[in-house]
């Protein structure tokens, strides 16, 4: 069984697939953009969040999120007549905090140097024993929801596909969907160098963790480790993981802006990975995971480029 709820495909938008002339010219290779920026709630996370919310019986869902999964779960619960409580770091992008609240969910803001997201979720779960604790990435239902993206891009004529990696739910889902659709195109992960647990895990052949949440500008990838379910899929199915510097993440944002696409830093990880001289040659598809970025952060990144 795929684990995909029957109503999921009708609840999401098909991804946007487009060329990237500026990036292609800069890198000297054909680059195709697979953009989830136009997805409902602004990121791929709705695929997973809706699949979870529609499948579980509980009327109350609790989750930890830096923002995109939280607002996606909040929206899904609103549509499905359920309620959501989202535990978020207090330094999450304000646009994401506002979005969670706009969908009627409770945003529990915490100082992650005092208490971890997992600890606060455990406290809330004890207070609400009937609630379902939803993982933003480490859940077969998350992988299944995200696999719909892999299915959508299985027919692309490219030599490789690059996917942002945080907790691994997106990359595991894309790999799963591609395999189900019969595609053998290799998938590479793009991970912030500041939090390279996935790359280290792949090199070591075992699941490793960061000592703490990495404070990378790619806030959607501030995870301590890959999810256990995701690790099994990634270890078996990913072609490699590229470490992306903070400078290259920001350059990815600027390159995408030049091609008319506004993304959050996490969404630029795949393009940032292409700036590495070690990345294989050939036509490539870059998955842009989301576009929910604070205006001040976005303008600061662009202003570095323009000199304003």
C-alpha positions in Angstrom: 0.0 0.0 0.0 1.2 3.5 -0.8 -0.1 5.1 2.4 -1.5 8.0 0.4 -4.9 9.1 1.6 -7.5 9.0 -1.2 -8.3 12.7 -0.8 -4.7 14.0 -0.8 -4.2 14.5 -4.5 -7.4 16.6 -4.7 -6.2 18.7 -1.8 -2.8 19.8 -3.2 -1.6 21.7 -6.3 0.6 20.1 -8.9 4.1 21.3 -8.7 5.4 24.0 -11.0 8.0 22.9 -13.5 9.9 25.6 -15.4 13.2 26.4 -17.0 15.9 28.6 -15.3 17.7 30.6 -18.1 19.8 32.7 -15.8 20.9 29.8 -13.6 21.5 27.6 -16.7 23.7 30.3 -18.3 25.6 30.9 -15.1 26.3 27.2 -14.5 26.7 26.1 -18.1 24.1 23.3 -17.9 20.4 22.9 -18.4 18.6 23.5 -15.1 14.9 22.8 -14.5 13.2 24.2 -11.4 10.6 22.0 -9.6 8.9 24.7 -7.5 6.7 24.0 -4.5 6.6 27.8 -3.8 3.1 27.9 -5.3 1.8 25.0 -3.3 -1.0 25.9 -0.8 0.7 27.3 2.3 3.8 28.0 0.2 5.8 24.8 0.6 5.8 21.1 -0.1 4.9 20.4 3.5 1.2 20.4 2.7 1.6 17.0 0.9 2.8 15.4 4.2 0.7 17.4 6.7 -2.6 16.8 4.9 -1.8 13.1 4.5 -1.2 12.8 8.2 -4.2 14.9 9.3 -6.6 13.1 7.0 -5.4 9.6 7.9 -5.2 9.7 11.7 -8.4 9.5 13.8 -7.5 12.1 16.4 -9.2 15.5 16.3 -6.2 17.3 17.9 -2.7 17.1 16.4 0.5 18.3 18.0 3.7 18.9 16.1 7.1 20.6 16.3 8.0 22.7 13.4 10.3 25.6 12.4 7.3 26.8 10.4 6.4 25.2 7.1 5.1 21.9 8.4 3.4 23.8 11.2 1.4 26.1 8.9 0.7 23.2 6.5 -0.7 21.1 9.4 -2.6 24.1 10.7 -4.2 24.6 7.3 -4.9 20.9 6.8 -6.6 20.7 10.3 -8.7 23.8 9.4 -9.9 22.2 6.2 -10.6 18.8 7.9 -12.3 20.3 10.9 -9.6 19.4 13.4 -7.3 21.5 15.6 -3.5 21.9 15.8 -0.9 22.9 18.3 2.5 23.8 16.8 5.7 24.0 18.9 8.0 26.5 17.2 11.4 28.0 18.1 10.9 31.6 19.2 13.4 32.7 16.4 11.3 31.1 13.7 10.5 33.4 10.7 7.7 35.7 11.8 5.9 35.1 8.5 5.7 31.4 9.5 4.5 32.1 13.0 1.8 34.4 11.6 0.7 31.8 9.1 0.3 29.1 11.7 -2.0 31.5 13.8 -3.9 32.7 10.7 -5.2 29.1 10.2 -6.5 29.0 13.7 -3.8 26.8 15.2 -1.9 27.5 18.5 1.7 28.5 18.1 3.7 27.5 21.2 6.9 29.5 21.0 9.9 28.2 22.9 13.6 29.1 23.5 15.4 26.0 22.2 18.4 26.7 24.3 16.2 26.1 27.4 13.9 23.3 26.2 14.0 21.3 23.0 11.0 21.1 20.7 10.8 17.4 21.4 10.6 18.0 25.2 7.8 20.6 24.8 5.9 18.3 22.5 6.2 15.5 25.1 4.8 17.8 27.8 1.9 18.8 25.7 1.2 15.2 24.7 1.0 14.3 28.4 -1.5 17.1 28.9 -3.6 16.0 25.9 -3.5 12.2 25.8 -6.1 12.0 23.1 -4.0 14.1 20.7 -1.9 12.7 17.9 1.8 13.7 17.9 2.7 14.3 14.3 6.3 14.3 13.2 7.2 16.8 10.5 9.5 14.3 8.8 9.9 10.9 10.6 6.7 9.2 9.7 5.7 6.8 6.9 2.7 9.0 6.3 5.0 11.9 5.7 7.1 10.0 3.2 3.9 8.8 1.5 2.5 12.3 1.2 5.8 13.6 -0.2 6.1 10.7 -2.6 3.4 12.4 -4.7 6.0 15.0 -5.7 8.3 12.2 -6.9 5.5 10.8 -9.0 4.9 14.2 -10.6 8.5 14.6 -11.7 9.3 11.1 -12.7 9.1 11.9 -16.4 11.6 14.7 -16.4 14.4 14.3 -19.0 17.4 15.1 -16.6 20.6 13.4 -15.5 19.9 14.1 -11.8 17.5 15.6 -9.3 18.6 17.6 -6.3 16.4 17.8 -3.2 16.9 19.9 0.1 17.6 17.7 3.1 16.7 18.6 6.7 14.9 15.7 8.5 14.8 13.8 5.2 11.1 13.6 4.7 11.2 15.3 1.3 14.1 13.4 -0.1 12.8 10.1 1.1 9.4 10.9 -0.4 10.8 11.9 -3.7 13.0 8.8 -3.9 9.9 6.7 -3.0 7.7 8.4 -5.6 10.3 8.1 -8.4 10.8 4.4 -7.7 7.1 3.8 -7.7 6.8 5.5 -11.0 9.6 3.5 -12.5 12.2 6.3 -12.7 15.9 5.5 -12.2 17.1 9.1 -12.2 19.6 9.6 -9.4 18.6 11.8 -6.5 21.1 14.0 -4.7 20.5 15.7 -1.3 21.5 19.3 -0.6 22.2 19.9 3.1 23.5 23.0 5.0 27.2 22.5 5.8 26.5 23.8 9.3 24.3 20.8 10.0 25.8 18.0 7.9 24.4 15.0 9.9 22.9 13.4 6.8 26.2 13.6 4.8 28.1 12.3 7.8 25.6 9.5 8.3 25.9 8.4 4.6 29.7 8.4 4.9 29.7 6.5 8.2 27.0 4.0 7.1 25.0 4.7 10.3 22.6 7.4 11.5 24.4 10.2 13.2 23.2 13.4 15.0 24.2 17.0 15.3 25.0 18.1 18.9 22.2 20.7 18.7 19.9 22.4 16.2 22.3 24.0 13.6 21.6 27.7 13.3 21.8 27.8 9.6 20.0 30.5 7.6 18.1 27.6 6.0 15.7 27.4 9.0 13.7 24.6 7.5 16.8 22.4 7.8 17.6 23.1 11.4 17.2 19.4 12.4 19.3 17.4 14.8 19.2 14.3 12.6 17.4 12.5 9.9 14.3 10.6 10.8 14.7 6.9 11.3 12.2 6.0 8.6 13.8 8.5 6.2 17.3 7.2 6.9 16.3 3.7 5.7 15.1 5.1 2.4 17.9 7.6 2.0 20.7 5.2 2.8 19.4 2.8 0.2 18.3 5.2 -2.5 20.2 8.5 -2.5 23.1 9.0 -4.9 25.0 11.4 -2.6 24.6 14.5 -0.3 26.2 17.8 -1.0 27.2 20.1 1.8 26.1 23.7 1.0 27.8 26.7 2.6 25.8 29.6 4.0 27.3 31.8 1.2 26.1 29.4 -1.5 22.6 29.1 0.1 22.3 32.9 -0.2 23.7 32.9 -3.7 21.1 30.3 -4.6 18.4 32.7 -3.4 19.9 35.5 -5.5 20.2 33.3 -8.6 16.5 32.2 -8.2 15.5 35.8 -7.8 17.2 36.6 -11.1 15.1 33.9 -12.7 11.9 35.4 -11.1 11.4 32.9 -8.3 11.2 34.1 -4.7 12.3 31.3 -2.3 13.3 31.0 1.4 16.9 30.0 2.1 16.0 26.3 2.6 14.2 26.4 -0.8 17.5 27.5 -2.4 19.6 24.6 -1.1 19.3 22.6 -4.3 20.5 25.5 -6.4 23.3 26.2 -3.9 24.5 22.6 -4.3 25.0 23.1 -8.0 27.7 25.8 -7.1 29.9 23.0 -5.8 32.5 22.0 -8.4 32.0 18.4 -7.2 28.4 18.2 -8.5 28.0 15.8 -11.4 27.6 17.3 -14.9 24.5 17.1 -17.0 21.0 18.4 -17.0 19.6 18.7 -13.5 16.2 19.4 -11.8 16.3 21.4 -8.6 13.5 21.0 -6.1 12.6 24.3 -4.5 10.9 23.3 -1.3 9.3 26.6 -0.3 9.0 30.3 -0.4 8.0 31.4 3.1 10.7 33.9 3.9 10.7 37.0 6.1 10.9 40.1 4.0 13.8 41.5 6.0 15.8 38.3 5.6 15.0 38.3 1.9 16.0 41.9 1.3 19.2 41.5 3.3 20.2 38.6 1.0 19.4 40.5 -2.1 21.1 43.7 -0.9 24.4 41.8 -0.4 24.2 41.2 -4.2 23.2 44.7 -5.3 25.4 46.6 -2.8 22.5 48.6 -1.5 
